[in-house]
Amino acid sequence: MAYIDLANARKAKKDEFYTSLGDIEAEMHFYEPHFRGKVVLCNCDDPYESNFFKYFAMNFNYLGLKKLIATCYNGSPVADSELLLFPEEHTTDKKARKIVITEVQDNNGDGAIDLADVEWLIRNEKNVLTELKGNGDFRSDECIELLKEADIVVTNPPFSLFREYLAQLVNFNKQFIIIGNINAVSYKETFQLIKGNRLWLGASIHSGDREFRVPDDYPLNAAGQRIDEHGIKYIRVKGVRWFTNIDYPQRHEKLELYKKYDPEEYPKYDNYDAINVNVTNEIPKNYPDIMGVPITFLDKYSPDQFEIFGMSASAGYNAEIVGIPFLGKKDARPLIDGKNTYARIFIRQIK
Ligand SMILES: C[S@@+](CC[C@H](N)C(=O)[O-])C[C@H]1O[C@@H](n2cnc3c(N)ncnc32)[C@H](O)[C@@H]1O
């Protein structure tokens, strides 16, 4: 089966991938205690179609939220679709909107507190759903004001703006749980945060691919696509990961190591004083110095077990990124017997 690659999506500036409720629930589960009394902001989320908004609205009382804010960018390309969260309330005027919820009660008096009560709020309370002045860009002044008010930001941001989006969250010192692609790890800015223990991968996705809904007119030619009985299109995306700076206990579980160091099996690089490890699970348990491991090591990384020094992913040498002495000439990719190996992260076991 073929899959859509987010790197290509980025090139084509195709940013409309809608995260499934199941994927959101599976990840948020790990942070439940963090949400109590907090203001949650979903700032790339049309309240009509975003499952991030839906998840926090449905669980507003369960999580003990103080406030939920969602903003969207210039309306929605799936506006005409039949399967919206609140179809009766939906308009197709493509305006940027903001929704603010501070309380969810049994507004419609049906004995349950659920999404129908949020729908009731939207319909009956004037200040719940309002238009934004601008286009809803997360970098706009009015969206930045909302960001300042937020404690935790949770969304799937446009992948083409991932660097800028993350930089803004970090500049404003926010806690966040965002979904993106493992490729973002090799961005200089992202990697520096990971190395500095200010960003790590989330808890629920460490392999495989995930399904995202896409707009009806999305140009698809990959075999990973699906159209359901309502005509809604989905694609499967590989390399999806959550990125967060909120701690969760599983992140501190140590990787069980079983292999013994053998210089034949773990050769040193020509251009770094480090040994090469091809498979994360095969990190030799008794090697005390620096090792080069695949990028997917981060899926198993516990900051209590390993320290990260740097990364060598591209030919261009950057001392700040590489983080260990470079013994080569120009090309910074790790070499063994004159041959390039794959991108590597340089780590060492904590004694
Ligand atoms: C990957 S989609 C995810 C949508 C939603 N968060 C979800 O997961 O279902 C990213 C969304 O960001 C919106 N977007 C694009 N540029 C934006 C910007 N500059 N500011 C805010 N949102 C933007 C897109 O319209 C798109 O709906």
PDBQT file of the ligand as one rigid body, heavy atoms in Angstrom, charges set to zero:
ROOT
HETATM    1  C1  LIG A 401      -3.205  19.885   9.553  1.00  0.00    +0.000 C 
HETATM    2  S1  LIG A 401      -4.687  20.847   9.580  1.00  0.00    +0.000 S 
HETATM    3  C2  LIG A 401      -5.373  20.318  11.096  1.00  0.00    +0.000 C 
HETATM    4  C3  LIG A 401      -6.705  20.858  11.408  1.00  0.00    +0.000 C 
HETATM    5  C4  LIG A 401      -7.186  20.505  12.822  1.00  0.00    +0.000 C 
HETATM    6  N1  LIG A 401      -6.267  21.028  13.797  1.00  0.00    +0.000 N 
HETATM    7  C5  LIG A 401      -7.307  19.012  12.955  1.00  0.00    +0.000 C 
HETATM    8  O1  LIG A 401      -6.378  18.374  13.402  1.00  0.00    +0.000 OA
HETATM    9  O2  LIG A 401      -8.350  18.461  12.571  1.00  0.00    +0.000 OA
HETATM   10  C6  LIG A 401      -4.007  22.445   9.926  1.00  0.00    +0.000 C 
HETATM   11  C7  LIG A 401      -5.034  23.549   9.936  1.00  0.00    +0.000 C 
HETATM   12  O3  LIG A 401      -4.388  24.809  10.140  1.00  0.00    +0.000 OA
HETATM   13  C8  LIG A 401      -4.993  25.778   9.321  1.00  0.00    +0.000 C 
HETATM   14  N2  LIG A 401      -4.020  26.838   9.046  1.00  0.00    +0.000 N 
HETATM   15  C9  LIG A 401      -3.236  27.002   7.955  1.00  0.00    +0.000 A 
HETATM   16  N3  LIG A 401      -2.479  28.098   8.096  1.00  0.00    +0.000 NA
HETATM   17  C10 LIG A 401      -2.788  28.630   9.305  1.00  0.00    +0.000 A 
HETATM   18  C11 LIG A 401      -2.363  29.776   9.995  1.00  0.00    +0.000 A 
HETATM   19  N4  LIG A 401      -1.443  30.592   9.475  1.00  0.00    +0.000 N 
HETATM   20  N5  LIG A 401      -2.915  30.051  11.207  1.00  0.00    +0.000 NA
HETATM   21  C12 LIG A 401      -3.837  29.214  11.742  1.00  0.00    +0.000 A 
HETATM   22  N6  LIG A 401      -4.278  28.106  11.127  1.00  0.00    +0.000 NA
HETATM   23  C13 LIG A 401      -3.765  27.819   9.913  1.00  0.00    +0.000 A 
HETATM   24  C14 LIG A 401      -5.400  25.028   8.072  1.00  0.00    +0.000 C 
HETATM   25  O4  LIG A 401      -6.464  25.674   7.435  1.00  0.00    +0.000 OA
HETATM   26  C15 LIG A 401      -5.779  23.658   8.636  1.00  0.00    +0.000 C 
HETATM   27  O5  LIG A 401      -7.150  23.580   8.898  1.00  0.00    +0.000 OA
ENDROOT
TORSDOF 0
